[in-house]
Amino acid sequence: MTRTEEVSSSTCFETNTLSSSSLKGSESNLSPQSPLVQIPTERASTKRGEEDVATTSSFQKILVNDSHAHLDISKMELPSHGQLFYEWKKVLSSSSIPPHVFVYGRISREFSCEYSIENLTVQQNDGWYDELLQVAKRNQFLRTATDSEKECFVNIERYVLGDEFLSQVEHVLSSKFMKSQSEKMIKMDLSLLSSNYGKENHVDTSVHVKDLIDDYGLVLDVFSLLRFCHARKFDVNAVKTLIHETIAWRLYKKPHLITKESVQREYSKMKGFWLGYTKQNSPIIYIYPQNHVTYDRDFDECINYTLYMGEFGMQMIRTYNEEHVLPMLQKMNHRVDLNYIENVVLNQYVEQYTIVYDGRTVAMKNFDLAVVKEFLTLSSYYAERMKCVMVYNPNWSYKVLMKMVNQFLDKKTADKIKMVYNMSEVDEFLDVTKVPRDFGGQLDYKFH
């Protein structure tokens, strides 16, 4: 499968939100002067309303209480990038990993196209380039969105950077997924690994954000927040609910840890395979529905196989962006050109995958209502990841079965499904020379 085969699929901690404005009881000000900071500290024995002192090996004493504390970072000596990175790495490598999310506390910070890179940071690492993409994406959205859409997004952005969000995810984790946690959730602000603060006067280029993140589905940045907003049509409460449930589900199910070996029986049936990209750089999964037989499957393994394939596609998306999009930012030698990022780089940035579905020989035995219902539920946890579904040469049975399935689909999802009888109809999306012959293309491909 060419380069897609290369894609591989001790202490309890509390989180403390550190913000110079939080002592006043107001919302966190995300300006450069008071960045949002998340510091893990050893759990201290405290009484409600009383502040105690906790110490860690590489952190100075900081005030904590029995909830997520708000502290003034201007009076604190913060750890270096490397210290913070390895403290977090140690937490995520422990035998009992606490529930956690990753955020970018500076995503509300506005940059001017006139700023030089040297004025913003002395040295750059991968986290810095991630932030540049987010700043450009945020600015692009706010410039074109309606007032109600802007209001929703900004509210959601502030919400996930606050403390109530963590409590709500913990609640969903215990109530919906029946998974109780003795540890409080922690929030890791990845901005601290790509910005100037603390002991250092430059960014530690030996620190790589991607080496810290254990599950990219737990990253809440501009791109993921906008996907959540679009998925729920910018309804603030609905967006919050979707984020809570998605994060809680991933912490419970851990789909990124599902291995090919654990779903080998389903995988060997050749129900689908990832191969190549569309002309818009969206990774493609080709599906043979006729290879799924309702009476010849284990439900749990079938669902896990579906999740394994979905996570593989997400890895393909990340790999493409790392190999082809981030290098475009590295070419900016002296100035941060947000116009270039918005108009050129973001056009190459990939967030969605494409499905090509073989509709030629679909039969009733392939229609698995239980799996379909579960798939639709799980797909909501991959908000706005599906770009479109191209059904190649659908037969009469497919059309009948889709009438049954359509009752479970919302209009937005149903509109993404297109029937294709000749690949020339979708020439603007697919290169026919790279499409397998079974799907109307010219490529001789053997499933591995």
C-alpha positions in Angstrom: 0.0 0.0 0.0 2.8 2.4 -0.8 3.5 4.9 1.9 0.2 4.2 3.8 1.7 0.9 5.0 4.4 2.9 6.8 1.8 4.4 9.1 1.6 2.4 12.3 -1.3 2.2 13.6 3.0 6.3 40.7 1.5 9.7 41.8 -2.0 11.1 41.5 -2.0 14.5 40.0 -4.3 17.5 40.2 -4.5 20.3 37.6 -4.1 23.9 38.5 -5.1 26.6 36.2 -2.6 29.5 36.4 -3.8 32.9 35.2 -3.0 36.4 36.3 -6.6 37.5 35.9 -8.2 34.5 37.6 -7.5 35.8 41.2 -10.1 38.4 40.4 -12.6 35.8 39.6 -12.9 36.8 36.0 -12.4 34.7 32.9 -8.9 33.9 31.8 -7.3 36.6 29.8 -5.4 34.8 27.0 -3.1 37.7 26.2 0.7 37.3 26.0 1.0 38.9 29.4 -1.2 36.3 31.2 -1.1 33.0 29.3 -3.1 30.0 30.5 -0.8 27.6 32.2 -1.5 24.0 33.4 0.8 22.6 36.0 0.5 19.1 37.4 1.2 19.0 41.2 1.4 16.3 43.7 -2.0 15.8 45.4 -2.0 17.5 48.8 -4.3 16.8 51.7 -6.5 19.9 52.0 -9.8 21.1 53.5 -12.3 23.0 51.4 -11.6 26.7 51.5 -8.0 26.2 52.8 -4.9 26.4 50.7 -2.0 24.1 51.3 1.5 23.7 49.9 2.6 20.9 47.6 6.1 20.2 46.2 7.3 18.2 43.2 10.9 17.4 42.2 11.1 20.0 39.5 8.4 22.5 40.4 8.6 25.2 43.1 5.9 25.1 45.8 2.6 26.3 44.5 -0.8 26.8 46.2 -3.4 24.2 45.7 -6.9 23.4 47.1 -9.3 20.6 46.7 -10.5 21.8 43.3 -8.6 23.3 40.3 -6.7 26.3 41.8 -6.2 29.7 40.2 -2.8 31.2 40.8 -0.8 34.2 39.7 2.1 33.0 37.5 3.8 36.4 37.6 5.1 35.6 41.1 6.2 32.1 40.2 9.4 30.6 38.8 8.1 28.3 36.1 9.9 25.2 34.9 11.7 25.1 31.6 10.2 23.6 28.4 12.3 20.4 29.0 11.4 20.1 32.6 7.7 20.5 31.9 7.8 18.1 29.0 9.4 15.3 31.0 7.1 15.8 34.0 4.1 15.4 31.7 5.7 12.5 29.9 6.3 10.8 33.3 2.6 11.3 34.1 1.4 9.7 30.8 3.9 6.8 31.2 2.8 5.9 34.7 0.9 2.7 35.4 -2.2 4.7 36.3 -2.6 7.4 33.7 -5.0 10.1 34.9 -7.8 11.2 32.5 -6.4 14.1 30.5 -6.8 16.4 27.6 -4.4 18.6 25.6 -5.1 22.3 24.8 -3.4 25.3 23.4 -3.8 28.1 25.9 -2.6 30.8 23.5 -5.0 30.0 20.6 -6.9 33.3 21.3 -3.7 35.3 20.9 -3.7 37.6 17.9 -0.6 37.9 15.7 0.1 40.7 13.2 1.5 39.9 9.8 4.1 42.6 10.5 5.6 40.7 13.4 8.9 39.0 12.7 9.5 35.5 13.9 12.4 36.7 16.0 10.1 39.1 17.9 7.8 36.2 18.7 10.3 33.5 19.6 14.0 32.9 19.2 13.8 29.3 18.0 10.9 27.3 16.7 9.8 23.7 17.2 6.9 21.7 15.9 4.5 23.1 18.5 5.3 26.6 17.3 4.3 25.7 13.7 1.1 24.1 15.0 0.2 27.3 16.8 0.8 29.4 13.6 -1.7 27.2 11.7 -4.2 27.6 14.5 -3.8 31.4 14.6 -4.3 31.6 10.9 -7.3 29.2 11.0 -8.9 31.1 13.8 -8.5 34.5 12.1 -9.8 33.1 8.8 -12.9 31.7 10.5 -13.6 34.9 12.6 -13.4 37.0 9.4 -15.9 35.0 7.5 -18.3 33.6 10.1 -21.7 35.0 11.1 -22.0 36.8 14.4 -23.8 33.8 16.0 -21.1 31.4 14.8 -18.4 33.6 16.2 -20.1 33.9 19.5 -20.5 30.1 19.7 -16.9 29.4 18.9 -15.5 32.0 21.3 -17.7 30.7 24.1 -16.6 27.1 23.4 -13.0 28.2 23.2 -13.2 29.8 26.6 -15.1 26.9 28.0 -12.6 24.2 27.3 -9.8 26.4 28.7 -11.7 26.7 31.9 -12.2 24.4 34.9 -15.9 23.5 34.6 -15.1 21.6 31.4 -12.9 19.1 33.2 -15.6 18.4 35.8 -18.2 17.8 33.1 -16.1 15.3 31.3 -15.4 13.5 34.5 -19.2 13.4 35.1 -19.9 12.0 31.7 -17.1 9.4 32.1 -18.6 8.1 35.3 -22.3 8.4 34.4 -22.5 7.5 30.7 -19.5 5.1 30.5 -19.6 3.9 34.1 -15.9 4.5 34.6 -15.0 6.1 37.9 -11.7 7.8 38.4 -9.8 8.3 41.6 -7.6 10.9 39.9 -8.8 14.3 38.9 -8.5 15.2 35.2 -5.5 17.1 34.1 -5.2 19.6 31.3 -1.9 20.0 29.5 -1.3 23.3 27.7 0.9 22.5 24.7 1.5 26.2 24.2 4.0 26.0 27.1 6.2 23.8 25.0 6.4 26.3 22.1 6.5 29.7 23.7 8.9 31.8 25.7 8.3 31.7 29.5 10.0 30.6 32.7 13.7 30.0 33.0 14.5 30.0 29.4 14.8 32.8 26.9 14.3 30.6 23.9 12.2 27.6 22.8 13.7 24.2 23.6 13.9 22.7 20.1 14.7 19.3 21.5 11.1 19.1 22.8 8.6 17.7 20.3 4.9 18.0 21.0 4.1 14.9 19.1 6.3 12.9 21.4 4.1 13.8 24.3 0.6 13.3 22.9 -0.6 9.8 23.5 -4.0 10.2 21.8 -4.5 12.9 19.2 -8.3 12.6 19.7 -7.8 14.3 23.1 -6.3 17.4 21.6 -8.6 20.4 21.7 -7.3 23.1 19.3 -8.8 25.5 16.9 -9.3 22.8 14.2 -11.0 20.3 16.5 -13.2 22.9 18.2 -14.4 24.2 14.8 -15.2 20.6 13.7 -17.3 20.2 16.9 -19.0 23.5 16.2 -19.9 22.6 12.6 -21.1 19.1 13.6 -23.7 20.6 16.0 -24.5 23.7 13.8 -23.0 26.1 16.3 -25.5 25.3 19.1 -23.4 26.0 22.2 -25.0 23.5 24.5 -25.0 20.8 21.8 -21.4 21.4 21.0 -20.4 21.2 24.7 -22.3 17.9 25.0 -20.6 16.5 22.0 -17.1 17.5 23.3 -17.8 16.0 26.7 -19.0 12.7 25.3 -16.2 12.5 22.7 -13.4 13.1 25.2 -15.1 10.8 27.8 -15.6 8.0 25.2 -12.0 8.2 24.0 -10.7 8.0 27.6 -13.0 5.0 28.2 -12.6 3.1 24.9 -9.0 4.1 24.0 -9.6 3.4 20.2 -6.0 4.5 19.4 -4.7 1.4 21.2 -6.6 -1.1 19.1 -4.1 -3.2 17.2 -4.4 -5.0 13.8 -3.6 -8.3 15.6 -6.7 -7.9 17.9 -9.0 -7.6 14.9 -7.1 -9.9 12.5 -10.2 -12.1 11.8 -12.2 -9.1 10.6 -9.2 -7.6 8.8 -8.5 -10.7 6.8 -12.0 -10.6 5.3 -10.8 -7.7 3.2 -13.8 -5.5 4.1 -11.8 -2.4 3.3 -8.3 -0.8 2.9 -6.7 2.6 2.9 -5.0 3.5 -0.3 -3.7 6.9 -1.6 -5.3 10.4 -1.5 -7.8 12.4 -3.5 -6.6 15.4 -5.5 -7.5 17.5 -2.5 -5.2 15.3 -0.4 -7.9 13.5 1.6 -6.9 9.9 2.4 -9.2 7.3 0.8 -10.6 4.1 2.2 -12.1 1.6 -0.2 -14.9 -0.6 1.2 -16.2 -4.0 0.0 -19.5 -4.3 1.8 -20.2 -7.6 0.2 -17.4 -9.1 2.4 -19.4 -8.4 5.5 -21.9 -11.1 6.3 -24.2 -10.5 9.2 -24.3 -14.1 10.5 -20.5 -14.5 10.2 -19.1 -11.9 12.5 -18.4 -11.2 16.1 -20.1 -7.9 17.0 -17.4 -6.5 19.3 -14.6 -7.4 17.0 -16.4 -6.0 14.1 -16.8 -2.7 15.9 -13.2 -2.7 17.1 -12.1 -3.4 13.5 -14.1 -0.4 12.3 -12.4 1.8 15.0 -9.0 0.4 14.1 -9.6 1.4 10.4 -10.8 4.8 11.5 -7.8 5.5 13.7 -5.5 4.4 10.8 -7.1 7.0 8.6 -6.6 9.7 11.3 -2.9 8.7 11.4 -2.7 9.1 7.6 -4.1 12.6 7.9 -1.6 13.5 10.6 1.2 12.0 8.6 0.3 13.9 5.5 0.2 17.2 7.4 3.5 16.6 9.0 5.2 15.6 5.8 3.7 18.1 3.4 2.0 21.0 5.3 4.3 21.9 8.2 7.4 22.1 5.9 5.6 24.9 4.1 5.8 26.9 7.3 9.5 26.1 7.8 10.2 28.0 4.6 9.3 31.3 6.2 12.7 32.4 7.2 12.2 35.9 8.7 8.5 36.9 8.8 5.3 35.4 9.9 3.1 35.9 6.9 -0.4 35.0 8.0 -1.8 35.8 4.5 0.4 33.2 3.1 -0.6 30.7 5.8 -4.3 31.4 5.3 -4.4 31.4 1.5 -1.8 28.8 0.7 -0.9 26.6 3.6 -4.4 26.1 5.0 -5.6 25.1 1.5 -3.3 22.1 1.8 -4.1 21.2 5.4 -6.1 18.0 5.6 -8.8 17.2 8.2 -11.2 14.7 6.5 -11.1 11.4 4.7 -13.0 10.1 1.7 -14.9 6.8 1.4 -15.2 4.9 -1.9 -17.9 2.2 -1.6 -18.4 -0.8 -3.9 -22.1 -0.9 -4.5 -22.1 -3.5 -7.3 -23.0 -6.7 -5.4 -24.6 -5.5 -2.2 -27.2 -8.0 -0.9 -29.5 -8.3 2.1 -27.0 -10.6 4.0 -24.6 -7.7 4.0 -27.0 -5.4 5.7 -26.2 -5.4 9.5 -28.6 -3.1 11.2 -27.0 -3.5 14.7 -23.5 -2.6 13.3 -25.0 0.3 11.2 -26.6 1.8 14.3 -23.4 1.4 16.4 -21.3 2.9 13.6 -23.5 6.0 13.3 -23.2 6.5 17.1 -19.5 6.1 17.0 -19.1 8.3 14.0 -20.3 11.3 16.0 -17.1 11.0 18.1 -15.2 11.7 14.9 -16.9 15.0 14.3 -16.7 16.3 10.7 -14.0 13.8 9.7 -15.9 12.3 6.7 -15.6 14.4 3.6 -17.8 12.3 1.3 -18.9 8.8 0.3 -18.7 7.8 -3.3 -20.8 4.7 -4.0 -19.5 3.1 -7.2 -22.1 1.5 -9.5 -24.8 0.8 -6.8 -27.2 -2.0 -7.6 -30.9 -2.3 -6.9 -30.4 -3.9 -3.5 -28.1 -1.1 -2.3 -30.8 1.5 -3.2 -33.4 -0.4 -1.3 -31.2 -0.8 1.8 -30.2 2.8 1.8 -33.9 3.8 2.1 -33.8 2.0 5.4 -30.5 3.5 6.5 -31.5 7.1 5.5 -34.0 7.2 8.4 -31.0 7.2 10.8 -29.0 9.9 8.9 -29.2 13.6 9.3 -29.5 15.6 6.1 -25.9 16.9 6.2 -24.6 13.3 6.3 -27.0 12.1 3.7 -25.9 14.9 1.3 -22.3 13.6 1.5 -23.3 10.3 -0.2 -23.0 10.4 -3.9 -23.7 7.6 -6.4 -21.1 7.2 -9.1 -21.5 5.1 -12.2 -18.3 6.2 -14.0 -15.1 7.5 -12.4 -15.0 10.2 -15.0 -17.9 11.8 -13.1 -15.6 12.5 -10.1 -12.4 13.3 -12.1 -12.0 16.5 -10.1 -11.6 14.4 -7.0 -9.9 11.2 -8.0 -7.0 10.3 -10.3 -8.4 7.3 -12.2 -4.9 5.9 -12.6 -4.6 5.5 -8.9 -8.0 4.0 -8.3 -8.3 0.1 -8.1 -10.0 -1.6 -11.0 -12.7 -3.0 -8.7 -13.8 0.6 -8.2 -13.7 1.7 -11.8 -10.1 2.8 -11.9 -7.0 1.6 -13.8 -4.8 0.5 -10.9 -3.9 -3.2 -10.4 -4.0 -3.5 -6.6 -3.6 -6.5 -4.4 -4.9 -6.4 -0.9 -2.3 -7.1 1.9 
